[in-house]
Amino acid sequence: MYVRTRWHLAMAAVGIGLVGWLVWAVRYEPPPWPVLLADLIAVIGLAIVPWLVIVGRQLVRVREGERLMSRVVVFVAIFAVAGPVLGMLALRMFGQDDSMVALALGMMSMAAAGVIALVGGVLTPGLVLLARTVARERSARVRAEERAEVAAHLHDSVLQALTLIQKRADDSRSVRQLARSTERELRVWLYGAAPSAAGEDLAAAVRAVCEEIEDRFDVAVELVAVGTCPLDEPALAVVGAVREALTNAGKHAGVRQVSAFVEAADGELLALVRDRGRGFDPGLVPADRRGIADSIEARIRQHGGTAQVRSAAGAGVEVELRVAR
Amino acid sequence: MRVFVVDDHAVVRSGVRAELAGTAEVIGEAADVAGAVDGIRRLRPEVVLLDVHLPGGGGRAVLNAVAAELPQTRFLALSVSDAAEDVIAVIRGGARGYVTKAISGPDLCEAVRRVHAGDAYFSPRLAGFVLDAFRRVPAEDLGLDPELDQLTRREREVLRLVAAGFTYKEVGAKLSISARTVETHAASVLRKLQLSNRQELTRWASRHWP
């Protein structure tokens, strides 16, 4: 049942009035004990509960505040009920002679309930609300900073690229190039796989080669790299041979997609490059065309590895490199 | 084949719908976890194309909600993400394959067909992730179960060729085994991927969905 705040305030006013009457009655003309008891309970109900409800409404969305408030309510109830009950018991046991002792006991307990209600009801909500405001301000500031950073980054990369793409819409090659390089950049930023500077390790060097090929020849290189190793002599040979294989694919295959796989296993470097393009008949390659022989096979053999180039007209090209290390 | 598409981008959903036309019938779509769970329960599709990143808990939440009660429904994960942990987590949640959104139309149809038939479908990227996850220390050194925590030499070879962009048929031809045998190897890799307790796998899976 929802009761409006102003009714709570009215009830609280009645409660405070009753407190005044109670003090006057106990001082000058003590009423019989059942009336006293009823009055005590009414005072608690009217002077304390409305106040707690009003404050509780402010805190209902803050779990911590809710918990604190419910504890306050429990303590208040215990003291408020225990006081009169103890008073009545004392009244029964010692008879009317000690009625002042019994009353004092009850009133002290009641007063404790009031103090707890006031302290708990006034200080707790204040503290909780203060803490909440501070936390909210901090997280709002953090969010604003993050948003500014994201906005700055998107502006520098994606927004610029989209503008350029609109301007050059009829030049499909440069549009693809822009889209690819922006995608690469965004991926690095989103997934944090920042490629270490080329020249550090095998995977990064091959990735750099693939990006260079993508930009030069308007092909997409789907690279899968497993493991990595420092760029020693054999690794450098593999990178060079992969570059040559990808260059051939970009120049001659006539397709938009090339696959590359590079694995640095414990004892061996393995690289596979393949396209589904035009292909060529190895038997018909003129002897003076040295690209494959020099740049791929010789390079790999120099490091004790094997290089195989398989192709047939119309069947694409497949380059397999293996070097022990 | 009755296919259900879950992706938060309408452009992707309509693209998938167009690419699958003629191969499969798209019987429903959803853009978030709640919608997906609802639709899948109601329509009981044979294959669900499931985006890895979804509002409301990700593809993993959908799998957790419906995979156990609908054993006939197969899941194929779909994503632009490069993050290995996301992909591995969805596979461990019950998806039978993973493709990137850059996949060509015919390849997507092939992937859906394979998953529908109960096979595993590895994109080159997933094959790379799996090789990476099972690389490193041999399982017996860590007291792990070699049956589940290690790939056989043959499985490794198959995955390498898949990672290099070969189709199952081409892999079979290159290794002089039948395409059916390649499928068997892929299925056994999928089983290991889902059941292994290997640290790399559990770490990846738990980092994103604790």
Interface residues (C-beta under 8 A of the other chain):
Chain A: R187 Y191 A193 A220 E222 V224 A225 V226 G227 S259 A260 F261 E263 A265 L270 L272 V273 R274
Chain B: S81 D82 A83 A102 P124 R125 A127 G128 L131 D132 R135 R160 L161 A163 A164 G165 F166
